[in-house]
Amino acid sequence: MDEEKFKNEIFTDYNGYLRWKDSKRLVHRSIAEKQIYEKDRKKYPLPFEEYQVHHVDKNKSNNKTENLQLLTKREHEELHCLVRAEWYLIYLLSTIILIQYFLSIFGRIAFENNFDDMQKIIGGVLIIFISFIIFYFFTRKNKKYI
């Protein structure tokens, strides 16, 4: 494809990725699907939608085949040292549950008369965090690549 024609068929989205004007599909995903995924199907057992496309040089506009790499979501997150927000929430919730548990065992000694008040406060915080997690999971948007 001639470079001038190519430039007329794409635009840069708000995240800095190139997209096709006619379909809004990500250019790097189109290239990776045709040039990497379809050419070496034996290497990629999952459907293409299950893969993320990594820019090796971290330049979002460099969509040359040698700069693109197909990775699973987990591999891509590990490569970029990303930890999903859900894991932070689960970690926080487990910490609160452990604190609640230890307070129920050792709390009577430490808090004596104020133990019931402390239990109510921690129970309230626990309910708030559980509500937040439930709200988060029901309202988050699943990222789909078009």
C-alpha positions as semicolon CSV with decimal commas, in nm:
position;residue;x (nm);y (nm);z (nm)
1;M;0,000;0,000;0,000
2;D;0,133;0,339;-0,094
3;E;0,231;0,550;0,209
4;E;0,019;0,854;0,112
5;K;-0,292;0,639;0,065
6;F;-0,218;0,465;0,397
7;K;-0,199;0,802;0,578
8;N;-0,538;0,901;0,434
9;E;-0,700;0,581;0,565
10;I;-0,588;0,606;0,929
11;F;-0,618;0,838;1,226
12;T;-0,461;0,851;1,572
13;D;-0,700;0,782;1,861
14;Y;-0,694;0,948;2,204
15;N;-0,455;0,678;2,336
16;G;-0,203;0,740;2,059
17;Y;-0,283;0,425;1,859
18;L;-0,343;0,426;1,485
19;R;-0,691;0,318;1,372
20;W;-0,851;0,260;1,033
21;K;-1,097;0,538;0,948
22;D;-1,353;0,306;0,789
23;S;-1,379;0,049;1,072
24;K;-1,211;0,215;1,373
25;R;-1,011;-0,108;1,406
26;L;-0,661;-0,080;1,553
27;V;-0,399;-0,086;1,277
28;H;-0,144;-0,281;1,480
29;R;-0,401;-0,554;1,553
30;S;-0,489;-0,581;1,182
31;I;-0,123;-0,613;1,088
32;A;-0,048;-0,860;1,368
33;E;-0,346;-1,075;1,272
34;K;-0,253;-1,093;0,902
35;Q;0,128;-1,096;0,925
36;I;0,193;-1,286;1,249
37;Y;-0,114;-1,481;1,365
38;E;-0,238;-1,617;1,033
39;K;0,112;-1,695;0,902
40;D;0,208;-1,904;1,206
41;R;-0,120;-2,055;1,338
42;K;0,057;-2,352;1,498
43;K;0,238;-2,118;1,735
44;Y;-0,087;-1,951;1,851
45;P;-0,345;-2,202;1,978
46;L;-0,591;-1,942;2,111
47;P;-0,834;-1,737;1,901
48;F;-0,679;-1,407;1,789
49;E;-0,913;-1,208;2,020
50;E;-0,740;-1,369;2,320
51;Y;-0,405;-1,210;2,232
52;Q;-0,275;-0,861;2,293
53;V;-0,030;-0,696;2,057
54;H;0,287;-0,564;2,218
55;H;0,498;-0,292;2,055
56;V;0,854;-0,410;2,121
57;D;1,008;-0,062;2,094
58;K;0,712;0,087;2,289
59;N;0,639;0,321;1,997
60;K;0,262;0,295;1,932
61;S;0,296;0,428;1,580
62;N;0,566;0,180;1,475
63;N;0,347;-0,097;1,336
64;K;0,613;-0,285;1,142
65;T;0,573;-0,660;1,175
66;E;0,915;-0,703;1,340
67;N;0,807;-0,453;1,611
68;L;0,486;-0,638;1,696
69;Q;0,458;-0,935;1,926
70;L;0,149;-1,142;2,015
71;L;0,113;-1,212;2,387
72;T;-0,159;-1,339;2,615
73;K;-0,310;-1,080;2,846
74;R;-0,117;-1,222;3,142
75;E;0,215;-1,224;2,951
76;H;0,157;-0,865;2,842
77;E;0,078;-0,749;3,195
78;E;0,386;-0,925;3,332
79;L;0,603;-0,770;3,061
80;H;0,484;-0,422;3,158
81;C;0,487;-0,503;3,533
82;L;0,117;-0,429;3,557
83;V;-0,091;-0,553;3,845
84;R;-0,463;-0,553;3,788
85;A;-0,676;-0,343;4,022
86;E;-0,876;-0,652;4,117
87;W;-0,569;-0,803;4,283
88;Y;-0,517;-0,490;4,492
89;L;-0,880;-0,507;4,603
90;I;-0,855;-0,876;4,687
91;Y;-0,534;-0,814;4,880
92;L;-0,696;-0,529;5,072
93;L;-1,006;-0,733;5,149
94;S;-0,798;-1,029;5,273
95;T;-0,599;-0,796;5,497
96;I;-0,916;-0,658;5,651
97;I;-1,053;-1,010;5,704
98;L;-0,727;-1,114;5,874
99;I;-0,737;-0,807;6,098
100;Q;-1,098;-0,888;6,186
101;Y;-1,000;-1,247;6,265
102;F;-0,706;-1,152;6,487
103;L;-0,914;-0,892;6,666
104;S;-1,178;-1,152;6,740
105;I;-0,910;-1,377;6,894
106;F;-0,691;-1,123;7,071
107;G;-0,917;-0,821;7,079
108;R;-1,087;-0,890;7,410
109;I;-0,752;-0,870;7,586
110;A;-0,637;-0,554;7,404
111;F;-0,964;-0,360;7,399
112;E;-1,156;-0,508;7,693
113;N;-1,457;-0,273;7,728
114;N;-1,430;-0,120;7,379
115;F;-1,409;-0,454;7,196
116;D;-1,768;-0,447;7,066
117;D;-1,724;-0,095;6,929
118;M;-1,403;-0,194;6,753
119;Q;-1,578;-0,499;6,601
120;K;-1,856;-0,274;6,468
121;I;-1,611;-0,028;6,313
122;I;-1,406;-0,298;6,140
123;G;-1,724;-0,480;6,032
124;G;-1,852;-0,154;5,878
125;V;-1,525;-0,098;5,692
126;L;-1,539;-0,459;5,569
127;I;-1,893;-0,409;5,436
128;I;-1,786;-0,090;5,257
129;F;-1,493;-0,268;5,087
130;I;-1,702;-0,570;4,988
131;S;-1,963;-0,332;4,841
132;F;-1,691;-0,146;4,651
133;I;-1,553;-0,471;4,506
134;I;-1,899;-0,591;4,401
135;F;-1,972;-0,250;4,246
136;Y;-1,635;-0,252;4,065
137;F;-1,685;-0,597;3,912
138;F;-2,037;-0,520;3,792
139;T;-1,956;-0,180;3,643
140;R;-1,612;-0,232;3,490
141;K;-1,593;-0,240;3,115
142;N;-1,439;-0,541;2,950
143;K;-1,180;-0,420;2,705
144;K;-1,257;-0,546;2,358
145;Y;-1,024;-0,491;2,068
146;I;-1,198;-0,410;1,746
